[in-house]
Amino acid sequence: MRYPSIKRIRTYLNVSLDSAKDIRSILENQKINYLTKLRRISIVMEAHGVEYISHRKDTYYVQYGIEYINVGDLYTPTLYYNHELQSFAVGDLGTVIEKKFRNLGGY
């Protein structure tokens, strides 16, 4: 799995170099699942925990939505896990949601 670079993490999330290295280290840890990674990173970022944006295709057994670190504003860049793509990314969720809504006819 590919992860955002330390430079990208530092730039987009507006964190110190040490925090960016800690975040990257957590992401690369193969012994923990994506949710534990997000929770640990939320603590490093001093954010407001982890939340989920559901997708219209979600079922009881399969998730297609986005799990993200709540930084207080959807247009402030954050780290998120896209269940559909099974990957981590850095960006603002407001733009991601708008793009999905336009392309897929609703999120």
Helices and strands as residue ranges (DSSP letters): H 6-13, H 17-28, H 34-45, E 50-53, E 66-69, E 78-82, E 87-91, H 93-104
